[in-house]
Amino acid sequence: MENNTQSTAVHPSTRAVAFEGQRQEATGEGLRYYQGRILDELPGAAFAVITLVWVIACFFKLVW
């Protein structure tokens, strides 16, 4: 009986190139999603920082 796995096997470098292409595509989509989520949260984070600075400034004004 012959071993048929060798005749249908894909060369490792071909698999690596195909996997690399899939990984780059998935990483690109994930990066765009992550950047979109950060940009969606940015106004709220800026508002929180400004509010905290205002509250701390008010407390310092009370102390003086």
Biopython code that builds the backbone (N, CA, C, O; Angstrom):
import numpy as np
from Bio.PDB.StructureBuilder import StructureBuilder

atoms = [
    (1, "MET", "N", (0.817, -1.175, 0.000)),
    (1, "MET", "CA", (0.000, 0.000, 0.000)),
    (1, "MET", "C", (0.870, 1.251, 0.000)),
    (1, "MET", "O", (1.882, 1.311, 0.699)),
    (2, "GLU", "N", (0.478, 2.239, -0.778)),
    (2, "GLU", "CA", (1.250, 3.470, -0.874)),
    (2, "GLU", "C", (0.754, 4.482, 0.152)),
    (2, "GLU", "O", (-0.390, 4.447, 0.605)),
    (3, "ASN", "N", (1.658, 5.374, 0.492)),
    (3, "ASN", "CA", (1.302, 6.470, 1.392)),
    (3, "ASN", "C", (0.837, 7.648, 0.542)),
    (3, "ASN", "O", (1.653, 8.289, -0.121)),
    (4, "ASN", "N", (-0.462, 7.942, 0.551)),
    (4, "ASN", "CA", (-1.032, 8.987, -0.305)),
    (4, "ASN", "C", (-0.896, 10.384, 0.293)),
    (4, "ASN", "O", (-1.193, 11.363, -0.392)),
    (5, "THR", "N", (-0.468, 10.509, 1.512)),
    (5, "THR", "CA", (-0.381, 11.833, 2.125)),
    (5, "THR", "C", (0.693, 12.681, 1.474)),
    (5, "THR", "O", (0.565, 13.905, 1.433)),
    (6, "GLN", "N", (1.748, 12.064, 0.964)),
    (6, "GLN", "CA", (2.809, 12.833, 0.340)),
    (6, "GLN", "C", (2.380, 13.393, -1.004)),
    (6, "GLN", "O", (2.827, 14.477, -1.377)),
    (7, "SER", "N", (1.554, 12.715, -1.724)),
    (7, "SER", "CA", (1.161, 13.180, -3.046)),
    (7, "SER", "C", (0.177, 14.343, -2.957)),
    (7, "SER", "O", (0.146, 15.184, -3.855)),
    (8, "THR", "N", (-0.622, 14.410, -1.904)),
    (8, "THR", "CA", (-1.601, 15.487, -1.787)),
    (8, "THR", "C", (-1.156, 16.575, -0.814)),
    (8, "THR", "O", (-1.867, 17.561, -0.622)),
    (9, "ALA", "N", (-0.005, 16.407, -0.210)),
    (9, "ALA", "CA", (0.454, 17.386, 0.772)),
    (9, "ALA", "C", (0.872, 18.678, 0.071)),
    (9, "ALA", "O", (1.384, 18.659, -1.048)),
    (10, "VAL", "N", (0.644, 19.781, 0.744)),
    (10, "VAL", "CA", (1.041, 21.083, 0.234)),
    (10, "VAL", "C", (2.403, 21.415, 0.820)),
    (10, "VAL", "O", (2.682, 21.131, 1.985)),
    (11, "HIS", "N", (3.232, 22.011, 0.005)),
    (11, "HIS", "CA", (4.567, 22.373, 0.467)),
    (11, "HIS", "C", (4.450, 23.337, 1.652)),
    (11, "HIS", "O", (3.616, 24.242, 1.614)),
    (12, "PRO", "N", (5.260, 23.169, 2.700)),
    (12, "PRO", "CA", (5.151, 24.027, 3.890)),
    (12, "PRO", "C", (5.270, 25.518, 3.600)),
    (12, "PRO", "O", (4.584, 26.319, 4.236)),
    (13, "SER", "N", (6.115, 25.905, 2.665)),
    (13, "SER", "CA", (6.249, 27.333, 2.367)),
    (13, "SER", "C", (4.976, 27.891, 1.733)),
    (13, "SER", "O", (4.639, 29.055, 1.951)),
    (14, "THR", "N", (4.270, 27.075, 0.953)),
    (14, "THR", "CA", (3.011, 27.508, 0.353)),
    (14, "THR", "C", (1.957, 27.715, 1.433)),
    (14, "THR", "O", (1.192, 28.679, 1.397)),
    (15, "ARG", "N", (1.928, 26.791, 2.399)),
    (15, "ARG", "CA", (0.992, 26.938, 3.515)),
    (15, "ARG", "C", (1.313, 28.181, 4.331)),
    (15, "ARG", "O", (0.408, 28.894, 4.763)),
    (16, "ALA", "N", (2.582, 28.438, 4.541)),
    (16, "ALA", "CA", (2.992, 29.596, 5.337)),
    (16, "ALA", "C", (2.585, 30.893, 4.643)),
    (16, "ALA", "O", (2.125, 31.828, 5.299)),
    (17, "VAL", "N", (2.749, 30.955, 3.328)),
    (17, "VAL", "CA", (2.369, 32.152, 2.580)),
    (17, "VAL", "C", (0.858, 32.345, 2.638)),
    (17, "VAL", "O", (0.386, 33.465, 2.831)),
    (18, "ALA", "N", (0.096, 31.270, 2.473)),
    (18, "ALA", "CA", (-1.356, 31.373, 2.532)),
    (18, "ALA", "C", (-1.806, 31.804, 3.920)),
    (18, "ALA", "O", (-2.687, 32.655, 4.044)),
    (19, "PHE", "N", (-1.221, 31.235, 4.959)),
    (19, "PHE", "CA", (-1.580, 31.599, 6.331)),
    (19, "PHE", "C", (-1.204, 33.048, 6.617)),
    (19, "PHE", "O", (-1.958, 33.767, 7.273)),
    (20, "GLU", "N", (-0.057, 33.476, 6.135)),
    (20, "GLU", "CA", (0.382, 34.860, 6.351)),
    (20, "GLU", "C", (-0.601, 35.836, 5.710)),
    (20, "GLU", "O", (-0.913, 36.874, 6.293)),
    (21, "GLY", "N", (-1.082, 35.514, 4.530)),
    (21, "GLY", "CA", (-2.067, 36.366, 3.871)),
    (21, "GLY", "C", (-3.364, 36.446, 4.653)),
    (21, "GLY", "O", (-3.954, 37.520, 4.775)),
    (22, "GLN", "N", (-3.812, 35.319, 5.183)),
    (22, "GLN", "CA", (-5.029, 35.318, 5.994)),
    (22, "GLN", "C", (-4.815, 36.104, 7.275)),
    (22, "GLN", "O", (-5.703, 36.839, 7.707)),
    (23, "ARG", "N", (-3.650, 35.956, 7.885)),
    (23, "ARG", "CA", (-3.386, 36.645, 9.136)),
    (23, "ARG", "C", (-3.313, 38.153, 8.912)),
    (23, "ARG", "O", (-3.813, 38.920, 9.734)),
    (24, "GLN", "N", (-2.701, 38.587, 7.819)),
    (24, "GLN", "CA", (-2.629, 40.011, 7.523)),
    (24, "GLN", "C", (-4.025, 40.580, 7.279)),
    (24, "GLN", "O", (-4.340, 41.681, 7.731)),
    (25, "GLU", "N", (-4.853, 39.832, 6.566)),
    (25, "GLU", "CA", (-6.206, 40.298, 6.297)),
    (25, "GLU", "C", (-6.997, 40.405, 7.595)),
    (25, "GLU", "O", (-7.694, 41.395, 7.819)),
    (26, "ALA", "N", (-6.893, 39.402, 8.441)),
    (26, "ALA", "CA", (-7.607, 39.422, 9.707)),
    (26, "ALA", "C", (-7.065, 40.526, 10.603)),
    (26, "ALA", "O", (-7.839, 41.193, 11.289)),
    (27, "THR", "N", (-5.767, 40.729, 10.612)),
    (27, "THR", "CA", (-5.173, 41.775, 11.433)),
    (27, "THR", "C", (-5.607, 43.140, 10.935)),
    (27, "THR", "O", (-5.873, 44.028, 11.745)),
    (28, "GLY", "N", (-5.687, 43.331, 9.646)),
    (28, "GLY", "CA", (-6.130, 44.604, 9.088)),
    (28, "GLY", "C", (-7.561, 44.919, 9.487)),
    (28, "GLY", "O", (-7.873, 46.057, 9.838)),
    (29, "GLU", "N", (-8.433, 43.921, 9.436)),
    (29, "GLU", "CA", (-9.815, 44.129, 9.835)),
    (29, "GLU", "C", (-9.902, 44.420, 11.326)),
    (29, "GLU", "O", (-10.657, 45.294, 11.751)),
    (30, "GLY", "N", (-9.134, 43.691, 12.112)),
    (30, "GLY", "CA", (-9.136, 43.908, 13.552)),
    (30, "GLY", "C", (-8.590, 45.273, 13.922)),
    (30, "GLY", "O", (-9.090, 45.919, 14.843)),
    (31, "LEU", "N", (-7.571, 45.711, 13.210)),
    (31, "LEU", "CA", (-6.985, 47.025, 13.467)),
    (31, "LEU", "C", (-7.978, 48.137, 13.140)),
    (31, "LEU", "O", (-8.105, 49.100, 13.896)),
    (32, "ARG", "N", (-8.677, 48.006, 12.022)),
    (32, "ARG", "CA", (-9.691, 49.006, 11.666)),
    (32, "ARG", "C", (-10.809, 49.030, 12.698)),
    (32, "ARG", "O", (-11.291, 50.104, 13.061)),
    (33, "TYR", "N", (-11.225, 47.869, 13.171)),
    (33, "TYR", "CA", (-12.271, 47.794, 14.192)),
    (33, "TYR", "C", (-11.791, 48.456, 15.482)),
    (33, "TYR", "O", (-12.523, 49.230, 16.099)),
    (34, "TYR", "N", (-10.561, 48.149, 15.884)),
    (34, "TYR", "CA", (-9.996, 48.722, 17.116)),
    (34, "TYR", "C", (-9.887, 50.244, 17.006)),
    (34, "TYR", "O", (-10.243, 50.954, 17.946)),
    (35, "GLN", "N", (-9.405, 50.745, 15.886)),
    (35, "GLN", "CA", (-9.288, 52.192, 15.700)),
    (35, "GLN", "C", (-10.657, 52.856, 15.728)),
    (35, "GLN", "O", (-10.804, 53.946, 16.281)),
    (36, "GLY", "N", (-11.652, 52.217, 15.142)),
    (36, "GLY", "CA", (-13.003, 52.757, 15.167)),
    (36, "GLY", "C", (-13.559, 52.823, 16.579)),
    (36, "GLY", "O", (-14.220, 53.793, 16.950)),
    (37, "ARG", "N", (-13.289, 51.781, 17.370)),
    (37, "ARG", "CA", (-13.770, 51.770, 18.757)),
    (37, "ARG", "C", (-13.074, 52.854, 19.576)),
    (37, "ARG", "O", (-13.711, 53.506, 20.404)),
    (38, "ILE", "N", (-11.791, 53.051, 19.359)),
    (38, "ILE", "CA", (-11.060, 54.103, 20.085)),
    (38, "ILE", "C", (-11.616, 55.470, 19.706)),
    (38, "ILE", "O", (-11.829, 56.313, 20.577)),
    (39, "LEU", "N", (-11.853, 55.695, 18.426)),
    (39, "LEU", "CA", (-12.390, 56.986, 17.990)),
    (39, "LEU", "C", (-13.804, 57.215, 18.516)),
    (39, "LEU", "O", (-14.190, 58.354, 18.777)),
    (40, "ASP", "N", (-14.580, 56.137, 18.674)),
    (40, "ASP", "CA", (-15.916, 56.277, 19.244)),
    (40, "ASP", "C", (-15.864, 56.679, 20.719)),
    (40, "ASP", "O", (-16.729, 57.416, 21.192)),
    (41, "GLU", "N", (-14.862, 56.202, 21.441)),
    (41, "GLU", "CA", (-14.749, 56.472, 22.878)),
    (41, "GLU", "C", (-13.992, 57.762, 23.183)),
    (41, "GLU", "O", (-14.028, 58.235, 24.319)),
    (42, "LEU", "N", (-13.320, 58.331, 22.215)),
    (42, "LEU", "CA", (-12.480, 59.501, 22.438)),
    (42, "LEU", "C", (-13.236, 60.722, 22.978)),
    (42, "LEU", "O", (-12.737, 61.354, 23.909)),
    (43, "PRO", "N", (-14.399, 61.086, 22.452)),
    (43, "PRO", "CA", (-15.109, 62.247, 23.014)),
    (43, "PRO", "C", (-15.482, 62.059, 24.484)),
    (43, "PRO", "O", (-15.372, 62.998, 25.272)),
    (44, "GLY", "N", (-15.915, 60.877, 24.856)),
    (44, "GLY", "CA", (-16.257, 60.608, 26.252)),
    (44, "GLY", "C", (-15.041, 60.679, 27.153)),
    (44, "GLY", "O", (-15.121, 61.201, 28.265)),
    (45, "ALA", "N", (-13.918, 60.161, 26.687)),
    (45, "ALA", "CA", (-12.687, 60.213, 27.485)),
    (45, "ALA", "C", (-12.210, 61.655, 27.647)),
    (45, "ALA", "O", (-11.760, 62.045, 28.724)),
    (46, "ALA", "N", (-12.308, 62.440, 26.585)),
    (46, "ALA", "CA", (-11.906, 63.852, 26.677)),
    (46, "ALA", "C", (-12.819, 64.600, 27.656)),
    (46, "ALA", "O", (-12.342, 65.409, 28.452)),
    (47, "PHE", "N", (-14.110, 64.335, 27.599)),
    (47, "PHE", "CA", (-15.049, 64.966, 28.524)),
    (47, "PHE", "C", (-14.722, 64.583, 29.968)),
    (47, "PHE", "O", (-14.763, 65.431, 30.860)),
    (48, "ALA", "N", (-14.400, 63.315, 30.199)),
    (48, "ALA", "CA", (-14.061, 62.864, 31.548)),
    (48, "ALA", "C", (-12.808, 63.558, 32.066)),
    (48, "ALA", "O", (-12.769, 63.977, 33.223)),
    (49, "VAL", "N", (-11.785, 63.685, 31.229)),
    (49, "VAL", "CA", (-10.542, 64.343, 31.646)),
    (49, "VAL", "C", (-10.791, 65.814, 31.952)),
    (49, "VAL", "O", (-10.312, 66.326, 32.964)),
    (50, "ILE", "N", (-11.534, 66.497, 31.090)),
    (50, "ILE", "CA", (-11.823, 67.918, 31.316)),
    (50, "ILE", "C", (-12.631, 68.099, 32.598)),
    (50, "ILE", "O", (-12.375, 69.025, 33.368)),
    (51, "THR", "N", (-13.601, 67.222, 32.829)),
    (51, "THR", "CA", (-14.415, 67.312, 34.041)),
    (51, "THR", "C", (-13.570, 67.085, 35.287)),
    (51, "THR", "O", (-13.716, 67.808, 36.273)),
    (52, "LEU", "N", (-12.695, 66.094, 35.254)),
    (52, "LEU", "CA", (-11.829, 65.841, 36.406)),
    (52, "LEU", "C", (-10.901, 67.015, 36.682)),
    (52, "LEU", "O", (-10.689, 67.377, 37.839)),
    (53, "VAL", "N", (-10.349, 67.611, 35.638)),
    (53, "VAL", "CA", (-9.484, 68.777, 35.820)),
    (53, "VAL", "C", (-10.281, 69.920, 36.435)),
    (53, "VAL", "O", (-9.782, 70.604, 37.328)),
    (54, "TRP", "N", (-11.505, 70.138, 35.975)),
    (54, "TRP", "CA", (-12.357, 71.197, 36.510)),
    (54, "TRP", "C", (-12.684, 70.957, 37.986)),
    (54, "TRP", "O", (-12.632, 71.891, 38.786)),
    (55, "VAL", "N", (-13.018, 69.722, 38.352)),
    (55, "VAL", "CA", (-13.341, 69.396, 39.745)),
    (55, "VAL", "C", (-12.120, 69.597, 40.635)),
    (55, "VAL", "O", (-12.236, 70.176, 41.716)),
    (56, "ILE", "N", (-10.965, 69.134, 40.204)),
    (56, "ILE", "CA", (-9.740, 69.297, 40.996)),
    (56, "ILE", "C", (-9.389, 70.773, 41.137)),
    (56, "ILE", "O", (-8.967, 71.211, 42.207)),
    (57, "ALA", "N", (-9.562, 71.539, 40.065)),
    (57, "ALA", "CA", (-9.287, 72.977, 40.125)),
    (57, "ALA", "C", (-10.234, 73.664, 41.110)),
    (57, "ALA", "O", (-9.823, 74.568, 41.838)),
    (58, "CYS", "N", (-11.477, 73.246, 41.134)),
    (58, "CYS", "CA", (-12.435, 73.818, 42.092)),
    (58, "CYS", "C", (-12.031, 73.501, 43.525)),
    (58, "CYS", "O", (-12.129, 74.365, 44.396)),
    (59, "PHE", "N", (-11.581, 72.283, 43.784)),
    (59, "PHE", "CA", (-11.143, 71.926, 45.132)),
    (59, "PHE", "C", (-9.919, 72.750, 45.545)),
    (59, "PHE", "O", (-9.837, 73.217, 46.681)),
    (60, "PHE", "N", (-8.978, 72.925, 44.627)),
    (60, "PHE", "CA", (-7.809, 73.748, 44.949)),
    (60, "PHE", "C", (-8.218, 75.192, 45.205)),
    (60, "PHE", "O", (-7.645, 75.854, 46.070)),
    (61, "LYS", "N", (-9.190, 75.681, 44.472)),
    (61, "LYS", "CA", (-9.681, 77.046, 44.674)),
    (61, "LYS", "C", (-10.310, 77.186, 46.068)),
    (61, "LYS", "O", (-10.171, 78.231, 46.703)),
    (62, "LEU", "N", (-10.998, 76.148, 46.544)),
    (62, "LEU", "CA", (-11.597, 76.170, 47.870)),
    (62, "LEU", "C", (-10.535, 76.156, 48.974)),
    (62, "LEU", "O", (-10.697, 76.785, 50.019)),
    (63, "VAL", "N", (-9.457, 75.433, 48.719)),
    (63, "VAL", "CA", (-8.396, 75.316, 49.716)),
    (63, "VAL", "C", (-7.694, 76.653, 49.881)),
    (63, "VAL", "O", (-7.362, 77.020, 51.008)),
    (64, "TRP", "N", (-7.457, 77.387, 48.825)),
    (64, "TRP", "CA", (-6.752, 78.649, 48.903)),
    (64, "TRP", "C", (-7.701, 79.677, 49.377)),
    (64, "TRP", "O", (-7.328, 80.841, 49.524)),
]
sb = StructureBuilder()
sb.init_structure("model")
sb.init_model(0)
sb.init_chain("A")
sb.init_seg("    ")
for serial, (resi, resn, name, xyz) in enumerate(atoms, 1):
    if name == "N":
        sb.init_residue(resn, " ", resi, " ")
    sb.init_atom(name, np.array(xyz, "f"), 0.0, 1.0, " ", f" {name:<3s}", serial, name[0])
structure = sb.get_structure()
